[in-house]
Amino acid sequence: MILPNILWRASATSSLHQTTNFTYPFHCVFSIAAGCRMIDFQPQRSRFRRQIRFAPFGKTGQENLEKSCVLVVGCGALGGAAANLLARAGVGRLILVDPDVVQPDNLHRQILFSEADAEHAVPKIVASRNALRQANGALRVDCHRQRFEPGNADSFFERDAIDLILDGTDNFATRLAMNTAAIRYGKPLVSGGVLGTSGQVFTVLPGETPCLACILGVSGRSSGKVADRGSDRVPGRAADASLTADANGVEANSIETNSIETNSIETNGIEETGILSPIVHVIASFQTMEALKILGGKRETVNRSLVHFDLWNNRIREMSLDGARNPDCPACRETPANETGSLPT
């Protein structure tokens, strides 16, 4: 029995009372003896109705999202937070890749895991799958307990129709493997990194934007200028800043700026530098927003700059990447996988 916009209740003597200031219908079981008892709260509209109401995304964006498949490489801080947001937004399928188990010192920033997961050293992909399915029972989750690397990267794209790669990794070797795969298979890559209270987001759109290798160069270094959000962007590959790629063992990377025109990626790692969890959610949210734009069919709204957040010092900056595409970039010269075989090591 459905009583729209009215909540009925019964007193001990079975006399009925009516409350009319309630907005959603309930499913009720009613009897004279027991009165009206609420057993299930079920709004009659879609669980996604409020994001569908956001006109730039709308019904079409939601339908596109529900058909999409995202490869999430790394299920720790960034990967876990972004996967959680995507699952709750209604993405159709997530493919999770991570070789690690949950540890106690993960819990302050990696939101998909519990103390029980850490106590029993549950594989991160298993704990992530369990948490994500609780958030969205319709979600399809595939798990691979392994590293994503040049030797196995092709297999993911040959086996599955992946629409986007989301970077939640902790080292540049894996990140560069993702970059090469993204270019080869023509898949967007949304990369993010965090350290301390700083973080950055950079989206690779193959054929449209520079890739990670374009920015870093063959030696792992390249240049660019940083501009405050709202100020004029500086085009080209200027010589005032460097991005250092030797970050093995680091949760991710972060631009540490000494001035408005210079920056370098810190490579000390979390063990030495530490991390506060709010930066994880800021960067993961920015990554997820870029992913929703792409998956929802609004690719033209994606930010083409590298965006840097420094929460401790209350700053947001952008590095213009205009003109940064390298015509000699080895990754961008990649031809389709069916012509070249596996990724270079």
N, C-alpha and C positions, 0 to 999 in steps of 0.2 A: 504494500500500500504506500503510495507516494503522496505526501501532503506538501505541495509546493509553497515555499515562502512562509510556512507556518510550522512552528514547533508545538506539538501537542504533548501534554503530560497529564497524568492522572493522580489524584490524591488517594489516600488510603481508603476512602469511602467510595472510590471510583467515580467521583464527580470530575468532569473534564475542565481544564483550564487552558486558555489559549494565549500564546505569546506571538505577536505579529512582527516583531522587530528583527527577525532573523532572515537572512538573505538567501541561504542555500537549502534545497530540499534534503530531507532525510528519508531513508527507507526505515519503516517502523513496523513492529509487530504489535497488534492491538487486541486486547481482550477486556471484557468488562471486569473480570476478576483481577487481572494484573495491571490494567492500565496500558498506556503506550510506552513501549521500551525501545530506545534507539539501539540498533544493532550494527548499523553500518553508515558511515558518512561518505556519500558518493556525489560530489558535484556533477552535474549532468554535462559539463563541458570538458573538453580535452585538458589533460594535465599541462599541456604546453600553451594554453590559450593566451597567457600573458606575454609570452615571447612572440607568438603569432601576431598579437596586436601591435607590435613594434613594426610600423609600416615598411621601413626599408628591408626588413627580413621577411615578415609575412608568412602566409600559408605556403607560398612556393618555396621559400627558404627552408621552412620546416620539412616539407616533403623531400627536398633535395638532401637535407641533413639525414633523414631517416634512411635514405638509400646509400649513404656514404660509409666508407671503410677507412679508418685511420690507423696507420702503423705508429705505435708509441714505443720509442726506443729508450729504455730506462724507466723504471717504475718507482723511483724514489721520490725526491722532493718535487721537482718540476713535473716530471712525468705523471706522478700520482695525482697531483693537484689538477693538472690539465685533464687527465683521463676522467677524474671525478666530475669536472664541469661539463665535459663532452657527454658523458653518460647521462647526466641529469638534464642536459639540453635535448637529448633524444637522438644522438648519433646511432646509426644502425649497427655498426660493428667496430670493435677495437681489437687490434692485434698487438699483444704486449710482448716485449722482448727484454729480458733482464736475467743475468746469471746469479744474482745475489740472494741472500736470505736476510730476513728482518733482524736487526740488532737493536739493543736498547737505546743507543745514541742516535738512532734514526727517528725516534718517536716525537721529538720536539718540533720536527718540521715536515715529516712525511705522514700525511693525514689519513692515508688508507689503512694504516696498521695499528694494531692494538698491543697491549702489554703481553697478552697471551701469544700473539704472533712472534714477538721478540723472545719470549721465554722458551718457545719450542723451535726457534730458528726456522720459521715457515718460509719457504721460497717466496720472494716478493711477488712474483707473477700469480701465485696461488692466493695469497692474502689479498692482492689487488682485485683479482677476479671475484672473490667472495664479497668484498665490500662493494664493488661496482654493481653486481647483480642485485644486491639489496637496495641499491639506489634506483635501479631500473631493470625490472625483471624481463623486459622485452629485449634487452641488449644482448647481442652475441659477442662473446669474448673468447678469443683464441690466445693461447699462452705458449711461449717458447722460452725455456730456461737455457739461454745461451747468450753469447755476445754477438752483437751485430758487427761484422767485419768484412773486409773485401772478399774473403773466401766463401762466405755464405750469403752475401747480400742479394745476389741475383735470384736465389731460390725464393725469397719472399715475394718478389714481383712476378716471377714466372708462375707461382702457385696461386696468388690471390690478386683480385682487382682492387688494388690500393689507390685511394684518391689523394692522400696527403700523408706526409711524414711529420711527426712531431718529435722534436729533440728534447729528451730529458736525461741526457747522458752526463758523464762526469769526466770525459777526457776528449782531447782533440783528435786522437786517432779514429775513434768511433764517429766523431762528428764529421771528419773528412770523408769517411766511408759513406756516410749518409748523403753528404753533399754530392759525391760522385754518382751514387745511385739515383739521386733526385734528378740530376742533369740527364743521365742516360735514359731514364724511363719517363722523363717529362713530368715529374710529380713535384708539387710545391713542398718545400721544406720550411717549417717554422722552427727556428733555432732560438734557444734561450740559455742564459747562464747566470748564476748567482754566486756571490761570495761576500761574506760580511753582511753589510746592509746595502750592497750595490748589485745591480743586475742589468742585463741588456737583452734585447730581442731583435732578431734580424730574420726577415723572410726571403727565401730564395724562390723566385718564380722563373723557372727555366725559360730561356729565350727572351726574358723581359728585364731581369735585374742581374747585377753581378752575383756570382756565387761566392761561397766562402773562400774557395781557392783563388778567385780573382782578387779578393781583398787581402788575403794573407800572402799571396805570391808563392812561387815555388819554394823559396827558402823559409816560408812561414812568416814573413814580415811584409807589410806594405803601409801605405800612408793614407791619410784623410784628415779633414778638419772637422772639429766639433762646433756645432752652433746651438745656442740656446733655443728652446722651443719658442717659436714666434719671431725669431730674428731671421735675417736672410740666410739661406743655406749657401754653403760654399761648394761650388761644383769642382769636379775633377779629383785627381789623386795628388793632393798637396803633400809637402814634405815635412810637415810640422808634427806629425803624430805617427805612432807605430802600434801595431797589434801583434803581440807576441804569442805564438801558438804552442809553445812547449809547456803544456799544462797537465801532464799525465798524473793521475791520481787526484785531480781537483774535482770537486763536485760539479763545477762548471767554471765559467770565467766571468770576470767583471772588469769594466773599464774604470780605472782609477785616474781621475783627471787632475793635473797640476794647475792647469789654466784653461781658459775657454778654448784654446787652440791646440792643446796637447793632451794625449791620453795613452795609457798602456794597460794591457790586460795583466792583472795580478795573477801570479802563478804559485803563490805560497801554499794554497790549499786550505781546506777547512780545518785540518788538524792544527795548523799554525795560526791561521787568521780567524777562524770561527765563522759563525753565521747566526743571524737572528731570523726567525721564521717569517715575519711579515714580508720580507723581500721575495720569498718563494711564491707567495700568493699573488703579489703584484705582477711578477713576471709571468707566472703560469696563467693568470687572468688575461694578460696582454696577448700571450701566445694563443690562448683559446679564442679570444676575440678575432684575431687574424684568421684562425682556422674556420670559425663560423662564417666569416665573410666569404672565404674561398669556397667552402662546402655548400654554402647557401646560394651560390651563384652571383656573388657581388665582388668578384675579383678586382674590379677597378677601384674599390675603396681600400685596398690593402696598402699599408704604409711601406713605401719603398726605401725608407731610411733605416739606419741602425739607431735604435732608441735606447738610451741609457738612463737608468734611475739610480739616484743616490738618496736613499731615504733618511740616512743619518743627517746629511747636510741639506735636505729638503730641495733637491734639484732634479729636474728632468731635462735631458739634453738629447739632441739629434745629431747624428753624423750623416751628412749628405753623401750619397753614393752615386750621384750624377756623374757620368763619365768614368765610373770605376770598373766597368766591364773590361776585362783584359782579352784582347784578340788572340793572345798566345796562351791563354789559360788551358792547361792540359785537361782539366775536368770538362770545360765547356766544349772542347773539341771531341768529346766522347760521341761515338755513333751508337745507334740502337744496339741493345744487348744481343739481339739475334744475329748481328753481324760481327760482333767483337768477342763474344764469350764473357768470361768473368771479369770482375773489376781488377784494376791494377793494384798491386800490393805496394 
